[in-house]
Amino acid sequence: MREFRLATRVRLGAEALEALDEFRGRPVFLVTDDFLATTGVYRKVVDRLGERVTTFTGVKPNPSTSEIGAGVSVYLQSGPDVVVAYGGGSVMDAAKVMHKAALDAGFGAPEGIVAIPTTSGSGSEVTSFAVVTDEQTHTKVPIASSELVAGLAILDPEAVVGVPPHITADSGMDVLTHATEAYVALEACDFSDALAEKAVELVFGNLERCYTHGDDLEARSHMHNASCMAAMAFDNVGLGIVHSLAHALGGHYPIAHGRLNALLLPHVIEFNAARSDRAAERYARLSRLLHPSARGRAAVTSLIGAVERLRSRLGIPSRLSDLKVASEVLRRDEDDLVAAALADGCTTTTPVAPSPDDLKGILRRIA
C-alpha cells in the first residue's frame, strides 16, 4: 500500500498574511535572520502577531548545530504556543529542528509551526525534511520526521519581491532540481508526477522573469507556487544524487545549495538516462513539456540543453573552479565527498544506484 501525504494547509496570494490573525496576542517564537528582521514584510508579520513575540535572528546560511542549540535555548525560555519561521530554506530548516528538539524535551509549541518562505526554492514550508550542518564533520545532515511538518504555510509573493537576482537564480534552480529528481525517483507516482510536471512548466515560464524583473508579482507568485508543489512531490517520493552530491559539497565549501544543484543537474540527467531506460523516458516526457515534438534520446539531450541554457541566462557558472574551488582541492576532498553522498538519504531513491567511481566522475565533470 502506498501513501501520499499533504499535511500542510497553504494560504497564498496578496492577503495571505491575514492567516496570522488566529495567533494574535499569543506567545510566539519567531525565527528569522538579521537582514530579514529589517524588512517591511517582517514588520507586517510582527504587527499581525501582536506584542508577545520573541524573535531569534541568529540563523545563518546552512544552519549549524551550534545555531540550533542557541535557538533552542531562546525557544524554551519563551514558552511559545506557535513557532513562526520567516525566511528562506535555512531559516525554515533551523526553526523546524529547534521545534523538534523542544518537542523531544517535552516543551514543544502546541500549535506547531507556521512557515512563511522568503525565497522560492527549498519548499521547506511543506516538507518533513530539514538539513543542518555538523560543524565537526563538515557534512550536511538531512533530518526527516513528521514532527518537522509545518501546520500552515503562507505563500505571500511580496515576501520574495526584494530577493536579489543571484538568490532568485539559485533558489529557482533548486526548485527545478526538486521537480526533476522527484519525477525520476524510484517511488514516483501519478500524484507526484502531476506536481513535478507543473513545477517544471512554471520554472521555465517564470524564473527568468523573476531574475530580470524582481518586482513582477505574477511571476513571483508562479515561482512561489512551483517551489511548494515541487516540495510536495519530493517530500513523498524522494530525490536523487544531485542532492546527495550538493549536500556533500555544501558541507565542505561555502556555496549556495541551489547553485550546486544547477551545476550538477545536467550531468546527473545524462548519467541516469544513459543507464536506465525508465529514467530516459521520464526525462523525455519532461522535455516534451518544453518541446512537444521531442522524442527518445534526442528529447533527453534537449532537456539537458534547456537546463544549461537557463543556468547560463541566470548567470550561474558551470564549474566549481569558477566558484573558487580549485580542482586540486576537489581531488583532495573527493573520497570524503563521495562517502558522504553515498550515505545521504537522497541516494536511496535515485533511479540508478551509483558506484563511488560514478560519483567521482560526476564531480570531475564540474571541477
N, C-alpha and C positions, 0 to 999 in steps of 0.2 A: 504494500500500500504506500502511495506517495502522499506527500503533504505540501501545500503551498501556502505560506503564511503572509498575510498583510495585516500586521498588528498595530500599525500607527495611523492615527487619524491625521489627515492632511488638510490644512487650510491654505488656500492660495489666492493670490490676487492682491489688488491695491489696498484692500481693507483687512488683510489677513491678521494684522496685529491686534485687531479687536478681540481675537480669541484669548488674549492675555487677561481680559477683564475678569474672567472667572477666578483668577488668582489674586486680584487686587486686595491689598490690605493684609495678606497672609505672609508669613515668613518665607522668604525666597533666597536661595543660594544661586547667584548669577555668576556664571563663568564666562570670561572673555579674555581679550588681550589688551595691552597698553594702548595700542593705536585705536582699536575699535571702541574703547571706552571714551574716545573723544568725538565720536561721530554723532550726527543728528539722529540716525535711526536708533542708536543706543539710548539716547535721551528719551526718545518716544517709548522705548521698551520700559525704561525705569519709570517714566510717568504713568504708564499703564498699570504697572505693578504696585505703585504706591510707596510708602515710607519704610516698609520692613524688609528692605533688600540688603543683603550682604554680598558684596562683589569681590570676586577673586580675579585679578588681571594678570597673574603670573604665568600664563601659558605662552610658550614659545613654539615656533615651528618644530615639528617632530617631537612631541612632548616626551619628557624623560621621566624615569621613575622618581627622581627627586622632586620634580614639579608636581607629580601626582601626590606624593607624600605631603608636600606643603599645602596643596589644595584640600586634601582630606582633613588636615588639622583645622583649617578655617571652616570647612563644611560641618564638622562635628560640633564646633563651638556655636555655629549659627542655628542649629536645630531646625532646618527648613521643612516646610510642607511640600515644597516642589523645588526641583533643580531646573534652572533655565540656562541653556547653552547658547550664547550668541557669538557666532564666529564660523570659521571655516572648519575643515576636517580636523585639524589639530585641536582646536577648542572643543569641538563636539566629542572627539575621542577622549580627551582629558576629562571632560565633565562626566562622561559615561563610566569611565574607570573609577573616578572618585566616588560616584554613586554606588557602584558595585562594591567598592571597599567599605563604604559606610553601611551598606546592607549586610555585608559579611560580619561587620562589627555589631549589628543589631540596632543601628541608628539611621537607617535609610529614610529619605523623604517619602512619606506615604503616597503622595501624588505622582511620584516618579519624575520623569524628565520631559521637558519641553525643549525642542531644538529649533533654533532659528538660524539657518545657514546663511553665511555672508559670502560664500563662493558657490558657484555651480560646478561641483566637482566630486567630492568624496561620496556624497549621498549618505553620509553617516547619520543623517536625521531619521532614516528609516531602517537601518541595519542593526543586526545583532553582533556586529563586529566593532572592535577598536584596535588601534595599533599604538604601542608605546615603545620608546627606545630604551634599551638596557644600557646604561652608561658604562657598565663594567665590561660587557662583551662587544659593545658597539654594534648590536644587532637590533632589528625591529622585531618586536614580539606581538604577533596577532593574538587577540583575545576574543573568544566567542562565547556568548551567553545570552539567554533570553532576557536576563536582567539588564542588558545593555540597550534594549529597545526603547526608544522614546515613545511616550504615550501620545504625544502631539507634535507634529512638525508644522512650522509656519513658513510658507514659501512667499516671502514678500519681495517682489522684484526691486523695490527701492533699496533693499539691503545690499544689492550687488551692483548698483549703478556706479558707485565710486571705485570699484575694483580696478587696479592698474592693468594695463593691457597684458603685461607678461604673466600676471597671475590668472587673468582671464584665459590666456592661452594654455597655461599649464593645467589648470583645473578642467578646462574643456576637453583636453586630450585625455585626461583621466576618465571623464565620462565616456568618451568613445572607446577606451580600453575596457572599461567595465562592461559595456554593452557587447562588445565584440567577443570578449573572453566568456561571458555568460552564454553567448549564442552557440559556442562550440564546446562548452563544458560537458562532461560526461552525463550529467544529470539534467541537461536542458530538456524543457518540455514545452507544450503549446503555450502555457501561461507566460513562462519566462521569455519565450521567443517573441510573443506579441509586444512585450515591454521593451525588449532589446532592439527589435526592428524599429519601433517608433523612436527610440532614443537615438539610434544611428541616423535616421532621417532628420531629426531635429538638430543634431550636432552639425551635420553637413549643411543644413539650411540656415543655421543661425550663429554658429560660433564665430565665423569670420566677421559677421556684422557686429557682434558684441566686442570683438577685438578692435575694430576700426571706429566704431561709433558706440562708445561705452554707455551713452545715455539713451540708447534705443530700448525703451521699456518692453516693447513687443518681443524683440529678440532675446532680451534678458529673461523674460517670463518663459519663453520656449526652452531656453537652456536650463533654467531652474527646474522645469518640469522634466526635461531629459535626464538631468542628474538624478532626480528622485526615482524615475522609472528604471533607469539602468541599475540603480542600487537595489530596488525591489527584486529585479531579476537575479543579480548575483548573490544577494543575501539568501536566496532559496536554492540556487544550483551551483554556486561556486565560481571561481575564477581560473587562473592558469599561471603559466610560468613567466608571463610578462610581470605579473605582480610579485611572484616569488623572487625574481631577479631584482626588481625595483626595490623590494623591501631590503634585500641584502645590500644592494648598492647604497641605498639611502641611509643605512646604519653606519656605513663607512665614510661617506662623503656628503658634504652639505649641499645636496642638490634636491630641488623640489621633486616630490614623488611623481606628479603628473608629467614633468619634463622627462624623467627617466622612462616612464611609460611610453612617451612619444618616440623616444629613441629606439626602444625595444620592440614595439608593436609590429612594424613591418617585417622584421626578421623572424619573429615568432610565428606570424601568419605563414610566412614562407616555409619555416621549419615544420609546422604542423601539417600544412597542406601537402607537403612532399611525402609524408609518412602515413597519412590517414585519408582514405577516400571520403569517409564521413565528414571530416573536418573540411576537406577541399570543397565538397558540395555545399556545406553550410556557408563557408566564406563566399562561394559563388552566389548563393542566394542573397547575401548582404550586398554584394556587388551589384546585383540586378535592381536593388532599390535605387541605386545611383545611375546605373547604365542598363536599362531594361533589356537590351539586345545581347548583353554579355553572356557567354556560356562557357562551361567547363573550366579548364586551367587558365584560359585567357581571362575569364572573369576574376579568378583569384589574382592574377597579375594586375588587372585593372583596379581591384580593391587596394592592393599594396600601393599602387601608384597614387590613388586618391588620398590615402593616408599620408604618404610622403609629401604630396603637394600641399595638403592642408598644413602639415607641420612646418613646411618651408614658409608658407604665407603668414604663419603666425610668429615667425622669427625665431623658431626653435632650431638649434643646430642638430646635426645628425650624428655627432661623435662626442664621446666623453672628453677627448683631448681639447675640444672647443669649450668645455666646461671646467677646465683646469685640473683634469685628472690625467696625468701623463700615462702613456702606455706602459712604461716600466713599473709605475705604481700599481696599475691594474694587474699586471702579471704577478707582482709580488703578493697581492691580496687574493689572487684568483682562487686558490684552494679553499680559503675561508669563505669567500663569496659563494662558491658552488655548494659547499657543505650547508651553508645557511639556506640557500634556495631549495636544496633537496629536502631539508627538514621543514620547510614552510608549508603550512596547511593548504595553500593555494595549489601546490603541486599535486595534491591528491585528486583534484578534479580536472586537471588539464587533459586534453584529448589524446596526447601522446606522451607516454612516460619517458622522460629524458634520462640519459646517462650523464655522468659527470663531464665526459668529453663533449657531449651535445651542448651542455650549458657553457662550457669554456668556449666552444665555437661561436655561440651567440655573443658572448661578452667580447670576444676578439673582433667581431664584426662592427661593434660600436666603439672600439678603442680610440 
